Amino acid sequence: MVVSLVSFFSFPSPGATLETAQQQFDAGDYAGCARSLEAELKDGAGGEERYLLLSRALLAMGQFPDALKEITRALSEESQSVRLRWQAREVFLCNGQTTRAAQMVEDIVRRVAGDPSEFRDAPSLVVFGRAALAKNADPKRVLDQLFETARKADPKSRDVYLASGELALDKHDFALAAKKFADGLKQLPDDAELNYGLARAYAPGDQALMLASAEAALKANSNHVGCLLLLVEHHIDAEEYPEAEKLLERIKAINPSHPDAWAYRAVLAHLDNRPADEEKARQTALKYWTSNPRVDYLVGLKLSQKYRFAEGADHQRQALKFDPDYLPSKAQLAQDLLRLGEEGEGWDLAEEVQKEDGYDVEAYNVSNLHQTMAKFTTLTNQDFLVRMGRHEAALYGSRVLDLLSQARSNLCAKYEIEIKRPTIVEIFPEQKDFAVRTFGMPGNPGYLGVCFGQVVTANSPAAQRSHPVNWQAVLWHEFCHCVTLQKTRNKMPRWLSEGISVYEESQANSSWGQHMTPTYREMTLGDELTPISKLSGAFLAPESEEHLQFAYYESSLVVEFLIQRYGLESLKAILRDLGEGDEINATIAKHSAPMDKLEEEFAAFARDRAEKLAPALDFEKPEFEKAKAALRQRGRRGAPTEQPAVAATSDNWETWAKEHPTNFWVMTRQAEQLLEDKQWTELKSISQRLVDLFPGFVGPDCAYAMLATADRALGDTNAERKVLAQWAERDDEAVDAYLRLMEVESATGNWPAVLLNGNRFLAVNPLVAPPYRLVARAAEQTGDTRGAIGAYQSWLELDPADPAEVHFQLGRLLHRVGDPSAKRHVLQSLEDAPRSREALKLLLEIDGRSPQTSVDLPKEAVVVK
C-alpha cells in the first residue's frame, strides 16, 4: 500500500500561517500572534510581512527590548525594505533611540528618491509619504500626490486611509480625518484600526459618535489599547476616575509599558493629590524613552483640560526641554499662557507654531484671531481689563465695567477671597472668534461664556441675534467662576463650579439663573436626575440641549440644597478643602454628609421642588404626545423614527382636554388657539388663569405674553401695564415686554419705570437705538445727568435718524456738568442743522457771550438778534 507523504504530514502553506497570525493580531491576541510568527521564523520562514507583524505584536504587548532585537534582525535580513525601516523608527523611539529613529527616516527618503520606480506600490508610497512628513514636507502635496496615488493603486489598503486620516488629525482638521477613516471603512468594514481613527476624529466634537466608533473597534478587537485609552480619557473628562483606573488596569494586563497609560495614571494621581504616585507613574512612562516629549505633553494637556493651566504649562515646558521642536507642546503652551493671562509670550508662541506649520488648522485660526483682537478696544479699571469690538465698547462698555465691578464686590466678599490680579474679560461679536479663543477651533455654538480662572471669554449680544440672552447674567455667572476657581486653585469638579455660578445668578437677580420648568419637573420626577457623584459627566455627552441645560439646573439645585441644609459656611469650607487638594466626595462628607446619604436627601429635595411646581395644575401629557416627544428624541439621537400608534389629532386633544380641564398643556394649547383666532375676551380669561396658577412660567410664548396681547387688543392699557410689569419682573430676556412698558410708562411720565425697563432691555440687547432714546430722557427726568449723557453717547454711535438733535441734547447736558466737549457736540449739531436756534443759543452760552452777540456761524446759519 502506497501512502502519499504530502497527505500524511499535511504541511500548512506559509501564506496560511501568516494569515492566521494576522487574524490573531487583528482580534487582539498579540501573544498568540507573536508565538505563531516566532515559530515560523525559527523554522526558517522569513519575509518582510512576518517581521513587520511580529514587531507590531511585541510593541502592542509593551515588549520594547524584544521588539528592538527582532527589528534589528529584520533589517539585516530584509535590507531593502522601506516598510521595515519605518517600523524600525517606531521601535527605536519606543526604546529611546532617537538618533537611530531619525536615521531610518533619512534612509527611506534617500532610497525612494534614488530610485522612485522601485517604490510605486501602495505600501511603499504610504511609507515614503510618512517619512516625507517627518522631514517637514508639504502636507497637501503628500496627501494629494502620494497618499491619493497609493489609494488609487490599492483601494483596499488600510494603511492609505490610516495615514491620510492621521495626517488630518495632526493638523486638527477633524472633518477631513473623519472622512478619510469613513472612506476606509467603506472598503474594510468593521476594521478596528479605522474605527479607532474615526473615534479620534469625533472625540473633540461629538462624544456620542466617538463612543459608538470606539465600541465598534473594541467589538472587533477587545484589546485595542488605543481605543481603551480613548475611553480612559473620556472617563477622566467626565470625572469618573474609578472607571478610568479600572480601564488602566485592563490596559496594563495587555501592555504594561504603554507610556500614554502611565501618563494618564500620573494625571489621576495629580488630581487625587498623590504627588509621589504621580512622579512614579511619570517615571514609568519614561522608562524606555527617558526624553519622550509626549509624556509630559499628555499629562499637561489633561491637567489644562481640568483648568490646571499653571501645572499644565509646566509640563509643556518640560516636554520642550526634551524636544525644543515638539510642536504639540508649543501649541498647548501657547493656549495655557493665553488662558493664564500671560499674553505676550502666549501670542508669540502661537505665531511661532503657525509659521512652523502653516497647515495646522488650529494654529491658523489662532493666528487670525490675534490679528482680529488687535483691533479691539481695551477698557480698564483697577480690577478689570475688558476687550471688546470698538463699536460695542462705545455702546455698552461702561455698563460691562460697572456690572463686573459689582459682581467682584459682592462675590469676593461672600466667598472671602481677594483677587490680586486684574481679571481679563474678552467679549467677541463673532461666535467663531469666541470659539477659537476658547477652544482653539470654531464650533461649540451652545456656549455663552467660559472662564479659565483669571481670563473670561464671552459671546457678545451681536453673536446671539437668533436667540438673545442676558449678557449681564452671563458675565455675572462667569465672574463667579473666577471667584470659585481661584478660591480652589482650579481644583473643583465641573458640576460644583457650574452649580455655584447658576445659583449666584439667581441670588443677584431673581429673574436670572435656572428655575424649575414643566420639562425639568418631568425629568426630575422621571428617571433623569443624575447622581451627584456623576453629575460632571452630564455635561460631557448630553442626549440633547435640554439635557445639558438640565445638568446646569440640577447642579444649581444641589448647591441650593447644600446651603439650605448645611449652610453657606459649609459650602465655603468645601471650597477651601478642595483648594488644598482634598478629594471632592470626602470633602463633601466632611462638611455635610456621606455621598450616598447626600444623594438620597438631594433626590427627595429635588422631587419635592418638582411636585410643588404650580400644584393646582396638572402636568400629565397624553400618551400620543409622549409618543411624539419620544420620536423627536430618537431623531435627535440619529435613530430611525416611526409613526406613533396614535396620531395627535385635534379630536384626540379635545377628548383628552375635557377629562383634564386644569392641565397645563391643554390650557396652553387652548390659549394659543384663541390667540390665533383673535378671541380676545376668551384668551384673557384662560391666560389670566394660567398666570395665576403658574406665575413662574416665562418665555416668549408664555401666558403673560398672551394676556398682555389680549389686554392691548381690548384697549385695557392699565391691565396691560400690570401684566407686562409682572412678566418683566420674572423674565430676564423679555425684550418685547420691556420695550412696550417703556412706551406705555413714558406716555404717563412714569420715568423711573421707563429707566428700569430700559436698563433691562439693554442687558439683553444694547445694539439697537430705541431704548437709548427713552433711557436718555428718563435718566434726565430722574436727575441722573451722567446716565443721560451715556445714553445719548450710545445712541449717537448707532447713527440716529436725527443726529443734530442727539448732538444738541448731548451738548446741552455736557455743558450742564461743565464738560468742555459740549462745544464740539453743539457745533456738530449746527453742522447738520445750521438753522437750529436752540443750538446756536447754546453755543453762545458755552462761549460765555450774550445771545445778542453776532458770531461767525456755519454757512446758512441764522444770527439770532
Secondary structure, DSSP 8 states (H G I E B T S, - for coil): ----HHHHH----HHHHHHHHHHHHHTT-HHHHHHHHHHHHHTT---HHHHHHHHHHHHHTT-HHHHHHHHHHHHHHSTT-HHHHHHHHHHHHHTT-HHHHHHHHHHHHHHHHH-GGGG-SHHHHHHHHHHHHHTT--HHHIIIIIIHHHHHH-TT-HHHHHHHHHHHHHTT-HHHHHHHHHHHHHHSTT-HHHHHHHHHHHTTT-HHHHHHHHHHHHHH-TT-HHHHHHHHHHHHHTT-HHHHHHHHHHHHHH-TT-HHHHHHHHHHHHHTT-HHHHHHHHHHHTSS-TT-HHHHHHHHHHHHHTT-HHHHHHHHHHHHHH-TT-HHHHHHHHHHHHHTT-HHHHHHHHHHHHHH-TT-HHHHHHHHHHHHHTT-EEEE-SSEEEEE-HHHHHHHHHHHHHHHHHHHHHHHHHTT----S-EEEEEESSHHHHHHHHHSSS--TT-SEEE-SSEEEEE-GGGGTTS---HHHHHHHHHHHHHHHHHTTT-S-HHHHHHHHHHHHHHH-TTSS----HHHHHHHHTT----GGGGGGGGTS-SSHHHHHHHHHHHHHHHHHHHHHH-HHHHHHHHHHHHTT--HHHHHHHHT--HHHHHHHHHHHHHHHHHTSSTTSB----HHHHHHHHHHHHHHTT------SS---HHHHHHHHHH-TTBHHHHHHHHHHHHHHT-HHHHHHHHHHHHHH-TT--STTSHHHHHHHHHHHTT-HHHHHHHHHHHHHH-TT-HHHHHHHHHHHHHHT-HHHHHHHHHHHHTT--SSSHHHHHHHHHHHHTT-HHHHHHHHHHHHHT--S-HHHHHHHHHHHHHHTT-TTHHHHHHHHHHH-TT-HHHHHHHHHHTT--TTS----STT-----
